[in-house]
Amino acid sequence: MVGDAAIPPGRATDARGEPTTDPAAARAGLLPPAAGAKGFGLAFFIEVLTGILSGGAVGAEVRSIYKERDRPINCSHVFMPSMLRASALRSRSPIALIASRLRSARASDTPESMRS
C-alpha cells in the first residue's frame, strides 16, 4: 500500500472509532487490535502491566513520541526477569507441552484480512 491508496476494510478506524478505508481519516483514528477480542485482552493486560502496576500513565495520558518532542512522553516500562531451570526445557515441561499442542493444532478459519 503506497500513498493515499485505500486501506483494506477492517484495518483502521477514524477519529470517531468508525471503520474507514481512507488513509487520511485513519491517521486520526486507531488500528483495531490484532486477533479481535484476544488481541484486545492482551493489549489491555500489557497496558495494566506497563501503566497501572508500574505507576505510569495509561491510554491517552501517554503522549506521542512524534507530535510533542519537546515534552516527556510519560510512558512506563515493565521488566520481568524470569529464572529458567534446565528442567523447564525438557520434553515433559509445561513449555514443551504447550509448544507441542500449538504445533499439532489445526489451522483456523482466519479471515484473509487478518493473515498478513
C-alpha positions in Angstrom: 0.0 0.0 0.0 1.5 3.3 -1.1 0.5 6.9 -0.6 -3.2 7.5 -0.5 -4.4 4.1 -1.7 -7.4 2.7 0.1 -6.8 0.7 3.3 -8.4 -2.8 3.2 -11.7 -2.9 5.1 -11.5 -3.7 8.8 -7.9 -2.5 9.3 -8.4 1.1 10.6 -10.9 3.4 12.3 -11.4 7.2 12.0 -11.3 9.7 14.9 -14.9 8.7 15.9 -14.0 5.0 16.0 -15.9 4.1 12.8 -14.3 1.7 10.3 -12.6 3.5 7.4 -10.7 2.7 4.2 -9.5 6.3 3.9 -5.8 6.7 4.9 -6.3 10.4 5.9 -9.1 9.5 8.2 -7.2 6.6 9.6 -4.3 8.8 10.6 -6.7 10.5 13.1 -8.0 7.2 14.4 -6.7 3.9 15.6 -5.8 0.4 14.3 -8.1 -2.3 15.7 -6.4 -4.8 18.0 -4.9 -7.8 16.2 -6.7 -11.1 16.8 -10.0 -9.5 17.8 -11.1 -9.9 21.5 -7.9 -11.9 22.4 -5.7 -9.2 20.9 -7.7 -6.6 22.9 -7.2 -8.7 26.1 -3.5 -9.0 25.5 -3.2 -5.2 24.8 -5.2 -4.5 27.9 -3.0 -6.7 30.1 0.1 -5.0 28.7 -1.4 -1.6 29.5 -2.1 -2.8 33.1 1.5 -4.1 33.5 3.2 -1.1 31.9 1.0 1.6 33.2 -1.1 0.9 36.2 1.1 -1.6 38.1 4.3 0.3 37.3 2.7 3.6 38.4 2.9 5.1 34.9 0.4 6.8 32.6 -2.3 4.8 30.7 -4.2 5.4 27.5 -4.3 8.9 26.2 -2.1 10.1 29.1 0.9 8.7 27.2 1.9 11.4 24.7 3.0 10.8 21.1 6.7 10.5 20.6 6.2 12.2 17.2 3.9 15.1 17.9 5.3 16.6 21.2 9.1 16.1 21.0 9.8 19.0 23.5 7.8 17.3 26.3 8.3 13.9 28.1 6.0 11.3 26.6 5.0 10.0 30.0 5.4 6.3 29.2 6.4 3.4 31.5 8.1 0.1 31.1 8.0 -3.2 32.9 10.9 -5.6 33.0 10.0 -9.1 34.3 13.1 -11.3 34.8 12.5 -15.0 34.9 14.6 -17.9 36.0 14.5 -20.9 33.7 15.8 -24.1 35.0 17.2 -26.8 32.8 14.3 -29.0 33.9 11.8 -26.4 32.4 13.3 -27.1 29.0 12.9 -30.9 29.0 10.3 -32.6 26.8 7.7 -33.1 29.7 7.9 -29.5 30.8 4.8 -27.2 30.6 6.6 -25.1 28.0 7.3 -28.2 25.8 3.8 -29.4 26.3 2.1 -26.2 25.2 4.6 -25.9 22.3 3.7 -29.4 21.2 0.0 -28.6 21.4 0.4 -25.5 19.3 2.4 -27.4 16.7 -0.3 -30.1 16.4 -3.3 -27.7 16.4 -5.2 -27.5 13.1 -5.4 -24.2 11.3 -8.4 -22.0 12.0 -10.6 -20.3 9.5 -8.8 -17.0 9.9 -10.2 -14.3 7.6 -7.8 -13.4 4.8 -7.7 -9.8 6.0 -6.0 -11.0 9.3 -3.3 -13.2 7.7 -0.9 -10.5 6.7 
